C-alpha cells in the first residue's frame, strides 16, 4: 500500500497477481481468504503479497515517506498516515489492486472479485512510471468522495405528525449502506471471529489486520458521505464533521484506534507465557516502517538517538504496561490462565468480546458526520430530552439512538449475537458516561455521573466487565486522537507527559466510587487529586476554587496550566465572575461542592452548562493569548446564559453547548481574522437542551436576523478584538 514501493521492482509480480485475481473469479470470499495462508499460495504470490486477493474497498490508500529501515528514527515519520485518495495526484501501483470499488455505477458492490473484470482497464491506465493517473482512471476506481454523489443524500426531515413515525431511526446511515452487499450474519461472524482469534499470532501482521478491518466494516465508508447542499439545510445548521476535523482525519483516527486495540492485545510481558515474540509495545510506541513492521528489539541499542525517537523509547521502557494488560483482561478480551506447573501465566483470547470491541471501535465516531445525525421519530420520542423532529447532535447519543431503535442500519452491529450487542449497548446507551468529560473536567457532575450512579449501585460481575470494556474502548479511542495510524499512538507517546497518562489509567478506579458516594463529592475529590501540587502549590479553597481547578485540569499540560493560572487573575472582574459562577454549578438538584457551601442561593437554580470541546480550546488558545482564550470562553457562557436564563425549576437540568467550530480555529487570532474576512459568530439554540457556536457569512446577516423569533434562537458572540481584550 505504500507509495515508495516502486513499480520497477514489482512490475512483473503485480501483473501476474492481477491475472491470478481474474482467473479465480468464482472463488468464495472465505476460501480466498483462507487460501492466502497456505504454503502453495505463499510460494505462488510470494510472502510480501500473499494477502492481495483479500477484498478491499475504495477507502484511502496508505502512503509513507521513503525511509531507511535499519535506523530507529525512520519509524513513525510524520508522513506515516492514511491520506485521502482525492488528495493524491496519483495512487501507487501497490494500491491499485486494493481499490476494489464498493461503489460501482452508483451502487454499492462489495463482491469479492468485483474489480477482477476490470483488470485490463486498470492496466491500461497505468502510466509508464507505474503510478496511477486519476485523470484517465475509470469512474469506478475514483476515490470514494468522488463516486458517492450518485447515491444521493437523504433530505432533511421536518417534524410532521403524519409522517414522523415512518422514518427509520438509522435512516441516514441506512440510505448510504442499503445497497452494500454484505456477508450473511453467520458467515460474517466466522470472518470476524477468525480475525479476533489471530490477534496474538506473531505472524498476523498489521497490514493483514488493516486489510481485514477495511473488508469487514463497510461502515468505515460513512466518513466520506457528501454533505447536504446548503439549500437543503436550515441556514442556522452547520455541516461537515461535528468535531471540527476533516472527514479524512476522523477516518484515520478510527483506523488508529483499531491499531491501538491490535497493539494492546499483543503486549510482550515477562509475566505472560508465550508473549516473547509479540510486538505490542514496539508498535504502540514507534509505529511501523515501510514493510508494516515495528522496529526490531535490538534497534534501540544505538549510542545516540534523535530527540523524538529517544522520547518514544523512554515511553516504552518506563510505562507500566502491566496496568494496560490488566485493563485488557478486566474488559474480558484476554483471559489469564494459571498453570501450577508453570512459573508464569498464559493468556487466551476471548474471541467474542474481542470481536465486539472491534465493532464498537469501527462505528463509535461515525455520527460525527453531520449528514448522518438522526432525527427523533414520533414513535421514539422523547429521547434523552429530544422531542420528535429534533436532530440529535451529540455523536454518542446519536449512535445510541440508532443502536437501540434501528440496529439493522449498521450491518456489523446487527450481525453480532445478542449478548455481544448488550455489552456495546451498555457502554453506548446505558452508561450515559464519557470518561473524557471527567479527566478533562469538561462536564459538571450532573450530566457526567447521574445515570452511571444508579447503574453501578446494583453490582454484578458482568457489569464490572462491561465497565472495563468501556474504559478499554475509551483508552484506545484516545490513543488514536492524532490521525497518523502508522506512527503508533502519538497522542500518548509524544504529546502526553507520562505522569498524565499514568493518571488517566489510574483514574478508571475513580468511577467505582460513585456507587457509594455522591457524584459531587467524587468529582470534587477528583479535582483535588489532579491538582498539580508540584507546579502550583496546594489545591485552592474558597469560592473560586472549583472553577480554577476545572480550568487547570482542562489545560492538562504544565506549560498551559501555568498560563491559565496566571491569566485567570488578570482577566476583568466580570469575566472572572462569570467563569467562576458557571463552572461551579453541579447540575444536580440539592448538591453543592463542599468548597462552595457559603455560596448564595442562586446556585440552586439551573441549568448548568457542559461546554463541549472547551478543554481542546483552552489547550490550543492559551498558547498564543491566555487572556483572550478565557475571555472568549466567558463570552460563550454569558451568551448561553442569555438563551437559557437561570430558573429555580431548572435546578438539576443541564445544557450542552458545542464549540467545535471555535475549537477548530485554535487561536483567537484565527477567529479575529475570520471576522476581518467577512464572517461573524453566533451562539445558536438548537433545542431546550443544546446550543452551538457557529460562524456565518456577513452576507447572510440580514436574512438571519430577519427570521421570526431569532432573538430566542441566537445571540451574536463578541469575538472582535476590542471586545475580547480591551486593555493590554
Long-range contacts (C-beta under 8 A, 24 or more apart in sequence): 1-61, 1-62, 1-63, 1-92, 1-94, 1-95, 1-98, 1-207, 2-62, 2-63, 2-64, 2-92, 2-94, 2-290, 3-61, 3-63, 3-64, 3-92, 3-94, 4-64, 4-65, 4-66, 4-67, 4-92, 4-290, 5-92, 5-93, 5-94, 5-290, 6-130, 7-93, 7-126, 7-129, 7-130, 7-131, 8-130, 10-49, 10-93, 10-94, 11-93, 11-130, 13-45, 13-46, 13-49, 14-93, 14-94, 14-96, 14-97, 15-123, 17-45, 17-49, 17-52, 17-97, 18-97, 18-119, 18-122, 18-123, 19-119, 20-44, 20-45, 20-53, 21-52, 21-53, 21-97, 21-113, 21-115, 21-116, 21-119, 22-113, 22-116, 22-117, 22-119, 24-53, 24-113, 24-116, 25-113, 25-116, 25-117, 27-112, 27-113, 28-112, 29-55, 29-112, 29-183, 29-187, 29-191, 30-187, 30-190, 30-191, 32-112, 33-191, 33-194, 48-291, 51-207, 51-208, 51-211, 52-97, 52-98, 54-208, 54-211, 54-212, 54-215, 55-100, 55-110, 55-112, 55-113, 55-114, 55-215, 56-97, 56-98, 56-99, 56-100, 56-211, 56-214, 56-215, 57-100, 57-101, 57-102, 57-110, 57-144, 57-214, 57-215, 57-218, 57-220, 57-221, 58-85, 58-99, 58-100, 58-101, 58-102, 58-103, 58-141, 58-142, 58-143, 58-144, 58-147, 58-221, 59-144, 59-214, 59-220, 59-221, 59-251, 60-84, 60-85, 60-143, 60-248, 60-251, 60-252, 61-85, 61-88, 61-91, 61-92, 61-95, 61-98, 61-99, 62-95, 62-210, 62-486, 63-88, 63-92, 64-290, 64-486, 66-290, 67-289, 67-290, 69-289, 69-290, 69-291, 69-293, 70-299, 71-299, 72-286, 72-295, 72-299, 72-300, 72-302, 72-305, 72-309, 72-313, 73-305, 73-306, 73-308, 73-309, 74-289, 75-286, 75-287, 75-288, 75-289, 75-294, 75-295, 75-309, 76-286, 76-287, 76-288, 76-312, 76-484, 76-486, 76-487, 76-488, 76-490, 77-487, 78-484, 78-487, 80-287, 80-288, 80-484, 80-485, 80-486, 80-487, 81-252, 81-483, 81-484, 81-485, 81-486, 81-487, 82-248, 82-251, 82-252, 82-255, 82-483, 82-485, 82-486, 83-248, 84-143, 84-145, 84-247, 84-248, 84-251, 85-134, 85-142, 85-143, 85-144, 85-145, 86-143, 86-145, 86-146, 87-248, 88-134, 89-134, 90-131, 90-132, 90-133, 90-134, 91-131, 91-132, 91-134, 92-131, 92-132, 93-126, 93-130, 93-131, 93-132, 95-132, 96-122, 96-126, 96-132, 96-141, 98-211, 99-141, 101-140, 101-141, 101-147, 102-144, 102-180, 102-218, 102-221, 103-140, 103-144, 103-147, 103-148, 103-150, 103-151, 103-221, 104-140, 105-139, 105-140, 105-150, 106-150, 106-151, 107-179, 108-151, 108-177, 108-178, 108-179, 108-180, 108-181, 108-218, 109-181, 110-180, 110-181, 110-182, 110-218, 111-181, 115-140, 115-141, 144-221, 144-224, 145-224, 145-226, 145-247, 148-176, 148-224, 148-225, 148-226, 149-226, 151-175, 151-176, 151-179, 153-225, 153-226, 153-227, 153-228, 153-229, 153-232, 153-371, 155-228, 155-232, 156-228, 156-232, 156-233, 156-234, 156-237, 157-375, 157-389, 158-389, 159-388, 159-389, 160-389, 161-378, 164-377, 164-378, 164-379, 164-388, 164-389, 165-377, 165-378, 165-379, 166-377, 167-375, 167-377, 168-377, 168-406, 168-409, 169-374, 169-377, 169-380, 169-401, 169-402, 169-404, 169-405, 169-406, 169-409, 170-374, 170-402, 170-405, 170-406, 170-408, 170-409, 170-410, 171-374, 171-375, 171-406, 171-409, 172-371, 172-372, 172-373, 172-374, 173-219, 173-222, 173-366, 173-372, 173-374, 173-402, 173-409, 173-410, 174-406, 174-408, 174-409, 176-221, 176-222, 176-225, 176-372, 177-218, 177-219, 177-221, 177-222, 177-409, 177-410, 177-411, 180-218, 180-411, 182-218, 182-411, 183-415, 185-414, 185-415, 188-216, 188-411, 188-412, 188-415, 189-355, 189-415, 189-416, 189-417, 191-215, 191-216, 192-216, 192-355, 192-358, 192-359, 192-412, 192-415, 193-351, 193-352, 193-355, 195-355, 195-358, 196-349, 196-351, 196-352, 196-354, 196-355, 196-358, 197-349, 197-351, 199-262, 199-265, 199-266, 199-349, 199-354, 200-265, 200-266, 200-275, 200-278, 200-347, 200-349, 202-277, 202-278, 202-279, 205-292, 205-293, 206-259, 206-262, 206-283, 206-288, 206-292, 206-293, 207-292, 209-258, 209-259, 209-262, 210-255, 210-258, 210-259, 213-255, 213-258, 213-358, 213-362, 216-358, 216-362, 216-412, 217-359, 217-362, 217-363, 217-412, 218-411, 218-412, 219-362, 219-363, 219-366, 219-410, 219-411, 219-412, 220-251, 220-254, 220-362, 222-366, 222-369, 222-372, 223-247, 223-248, 223-250, 223-251, 223-254, 223-366, 223-369, 224-251, 225-369, 225-371, 225-372, 226-371, 227-370, 227-371, 228-371, 235-696, 235-700, 235-703, 235-704, 236-682, 236-684, 236-694, 236-704, 236-713, 236-714, 237-391, 238-370, 238-661, 238-692, 238-694, 239-370, 239-371, 240-370, 241-368, 241-369, 241-370, 242-367, 242-368, 242-369, 242-370, 242-373, 242-393, 242-395, 242-658, 242-660, 243-365, 243-368, 243-395, 243-613, 243-660, 244-613, 244-660, 244-661, 244-663, 244-664, 245-368, 245-483, 245-664, 247-369, 248-483, 249-483, 250-365, 250-368, 250-369, 250-483, 251-483, 252-480, 252-483, 252-484, 252-485, 253-365, 253-480, 253-481, 253-482, 253-483, 254-361, 254-362, 254-364, 254-365, 254-480, 255-480, 255-485, 256-479, 256-480, 256-481, 256-482, 256-483, 256-484, 256-485, 256-489, 257-361, 257-364, 257-476, 257-477, 257-479, 257-480, 258-358, 258-361, 258-362, 258-476, 258-480, 259-283, 259-480, 259-485, 260-284, 260-475, 260-476, 260-479, 260-480, 260-489, 261-357, 261-358, 261-361, 261-476, 263-488, 263-489, 264-324, 264-327, 264-328, 264-472, 264-476, 265-328, 265-333, 265-334, 265-349, 265-354, 267-321, 267-324, 267-325, 267-328, 269-321, 269-322, 269-325, 270-344, 271-322, 271-325, 271-344, 271-345, 272-325, 272-336, 272-344, 272-345, 272-346, 272-347, 273-339, 273-342, 273-344, 273-345, 273-346, 274-346, 275-347, 281-316, 281-319, 281-321, 282-316, 283-488, 284-316, 284-479, 284-488, 284-489, 284-493, 285-312, 285-313, 285-315, 285-316, 285-488, 285-489, 285-493, 286-312, 286-316, 286-488, 287-484, 287-486, 287-487, 287-488, 288-486, 292-486, 308-494, 311-493, 311-494, 312-488, 312-493, 312-494, 315-492, 315-493, 315-498, 318-498, 319-498, 319-501, 319-502, 320-502, 320-505, 323-502, 323-505, 323-506, 324-475, 324-505, 327-468, 327-471, 327-472, 327-475, 327-505, 327-508, 328-472, 330-464, 330-465, 330-468, 330-471, 330-472, 331-357, 331-465, 331-468, 331-469, 331-471, 331-472, 332-465, 332-468, 332-469, 333-357, 333-472, 352-417, 352-419, 352-420, 353-420, 353-423, 353-469, 355-416, 355-420, 356-416, 356-420, 356-423, 356-424, 356-469, 357-469, 357-472, 357-473, 359-412, 359-413, 359-416, 359-420, 359-424, 360-424, 360-427, 360-428, 360-473, 361-473, 361-476, 361-477, 362-412, 363-399, 363-410, 363-412, 363-413, 364-399, 364-428, 364-473, 364-477, 365-395, 365-477, 366-399, 367-395, 367-396, 367-398, 367-399, 367-402, 368-395, 372-398, 373-398, 374-398, 374-401, 374-402, 376-401, 377-405, 380-405, 384-432, 385-687, 385-688, 385-689, 386-687, 386-689, 387-687, 387-688, 390-686, 390-687, 391-686, 393-656, 393-658, 393-686, 393-690, 393-692, 394-612, 394-656, 394-690, 396-428, 396-434, 399-428, 400-425, 400-428, 400-429, 403-428, 403-429, 404-429, 423-466, 423-469, 426-463, 426-466, 426-469, 426-470, 427-466, 427-469, 427-470, 427-473, 430-455, 431-455, 431-467, 431-470, 433-470, 433-511, 435-470, 435-471, 435-474, 435-507, 435-508, 435-511, 436-474, 436-478, 437-610, 438-507, 438-510, 438-511, 438-523, 438-526, 439-503, 439-504, 439-507, 439-530, 439-553, 440-553, 440-554, 440-556, 440-615, 441-527, 441-530, 441-549, 441-550, 441-551, 441-553, 441-554, 441-615, 442-554, 442-610, 442-611, 442-612, 442-613, 442-614, 442-615, 443-587, 443-610, 444-523, 444-583, 444-585, 444-586, 444-587, 444-608, 444-609, 444-610, 444-654, 445-519, 445-520, 445-522, 445-523, 445-586, 445-587, 445-588, 445-591, 446-519, 446-586, 446-587, 446-588, 446-608, 446-652, 446-654, 447-587, 447-608, 447-610, 447-654, 447-656, 448-519, 448-523, 449-514, 449-519, 449-522, 449-523, 450-519, 450-587, 450-588, 452-511, 452-514, 453-514, 453-515, 453-519, 456-511, 456-512, 456-514, 456-515, 457-515, 459-515, 467-511, 467-512, 468-508, 471-508, 475-504, 475-505, 478-504, 496-556, 497-557, 497-558, 500-556, 500-557, 503-530, 518-591, 519-586, 519-588, 519-591, 520-586, 520-588, 520-591, 520-592, 520-593, 521-594, 523-586, 523-593, 524-593, 524-594, 524-595, 527-553, 532-558, 532-561, 535-561, 535-562, 536-561, 536-562, 536-565, 541-595, 542-595, 543-580, 543-584, 543-595, 543-596, 543-598, 543-599, 544-576, 544-580, 545-595, 546-583, 546-584, 546-593, 546-595, 546-596, 547-579, 547-580, 547-581, 547-582, 547-583, 547-584, 550-583, 551-579, 551-583, 551-618, 551-630, 554-614, 554-615, 554-618, 554-619, 555-615, 555-618, 555-619, 555-622, 556-615, 556-619, 557-619, 559-623, 560-618, 560-619, 560-622, 560-623, 563-622, 563-623, 563-626, 564-618, 564-622, 564-626, 564-630, 566-626, 567-622, 567-626, 567-627, 567-629, 567-630, 568-630, 570-627, 571-627, 571-630, 571-631, 571-634, 572-631, 572-727, 575-630, 575-631, 575-634, 578-634, 578-637, 578-638, 579-630, 579-633, 579-634, 579-637, 582-608, 582-609, 582-637, 582-641, 585-609, 587-652, 587-653, 587-654, 588-652, 589-651, 589-652, 590-651, 590-652, 602-646, 604-648, 604-651, 605-646, 605-647, 605-648, 605-650, 605-651, 606-646, 606-647, 606-650, 606-651, 606-652, 606-653, 606-654, 607-644, 607-647, 607-650, 607-653, 607-654, 607-655, 607-689, 608-653, 608-654, 608-655, 609-637, 609-640, 609-644, 609-654, 609-655, 609-656, 609-657, 610-654, 610-655, 610-656, 610-657, 611-636, 611-637, 611-640, 611-657, 611-659, 612-656, 612-657, 612-658, 612-659, 612-660, 613-658, 613-659, 613-660, 613-662, 613-663, 614-659, 616-663, 617-659, 617-662, 617-663, 620-663, 620-666, 620-667, 621-666, 621-667, 621-668, 623-667, 624-667, 624-668, 624-669, 625-667, 625-668, 625-669, 625-725, 627-725, 628-668, 628-724, 628-725, 629-668, 631-724, 631-725, 632-662, 632-668, 632-671, 632-719, 632-724, 635-717, 635-718, 635-719, 635-723, 635-724, 636-662, 636-683, 636-693, 636-717, 639-683, 639-715, 639-716, 639-717, 640-683, 640-691, 642-715, 643-683, 643-685, 643-691, 643-712, 643-713, 643-714, 643-715, 644-685, 644-691, 653-689, 654-689, 655-689, 655-690, 655-691, 656-689, 656-690, 656-691, 657-683, 657-690, 657-691, 657-692, 657-693, 658-690, 658-691, 658-692, 658-693, 659-692, 659-693, 660-692, 660-693, 661-692, 661-693, 661-694, 661-695, 662-693, 668-719, 668-724, 671-719, 672-719, 672-720, 672-721, 672-724, 675-719, 675-720, 680-716, 681-716, 681-717, 681-719, 682-714, 682-715, 682-716, 682-717, 683-714, 683-715, 683-717, 684-713, 684-714, 685-712, 685-713, 685-714, 693-717
